[in-house]
Amino acid sequence: MTDQLLWYTTRAAGAVSLVLLSAVVILGVLSALRFKAAGWPAFLTTGLHRNVALVTLVFLALHIVTAVVDPFTNLGWISAIVPFSSYYRTFWLGLGTIAAELVAAIVVTSLLRGLIGHAAWRVVHWLTYASWPIGVVHGLGTGTDAWSAWFFALTCACVAAVGFAVVYRLVAGPRDPLAEPRASFRSGVERKPEP
């Protein structure tokens, strides 16, 4: 593989990872809200979220591996594991390492969800809200073409889409489909105080 091909592969895999990770965050928000629409069953959102997350991992791994083996940067594997250990764009690559490690924590806990329990999995899963913006900042600071018109527009579109989804989640609040029946049941079984 030529040096130029490695460079293009690293940048392309990073851009695709940004788009896919943004889609994963948006689908995760929709899953948490139990989103459903006409012709779009709720289980489809959850399944799509899971499958896009798996594809994201492939592109993220490709981005990391090609960046590490690229002779121009000469990063080495330590830089991919230990944040802020690279001599090349130390701060920005360190952010990328942190974002990747947060994603790895989410993946590992998702695989071990049955063993660690839903509550622990959910706490770790909230790291998505940290890994995504850290990854965005990493891309803007590290990429040699980060401020080119196409990549900046792509980044702005991803930020706007995720921002809209997060604001929508905050405004919509938690959606528990059983909240109303549960409240009705509780009010029906409450005992009236004796006179």
C-alpha angles and dihedrals in degrees: 000000000000123000091244092052090050090051093050092044092051092050095043093047089049092051093046090047089054092052094044095045089050089052090049091053092048093048090047090055091048091048091051089052090048089236117199133162137177107298092007113092118205094241089060091063092052094046093046090049091054095046095046088049090056092050089048090057091055093053092042090052090048090050093051097043095048091046091051096048095042105113093209094069096027090201102162126206095279090068089055091054107030114056118232094009097115122099089209113080089334100188097043095045089046089058090052091052091050092048091050092048091051089051089049090052090052092050095047094048090046089055091047096041093119091054101042098038133239096278095055091043091051093051092052091043089061085070086083087078088059100038095053099056091040088054091049092052089046090055093048093048102038107035116094089214095038094117096043113119096251097048094042090051090048091050092048091050091051092047091048093048095048091042091053092049093049093047089048090052092050092048095043093048123201115330113214109175090201097049096097097044089045092052091047091050093049093050090049095053098041112115120232114235115258116249 
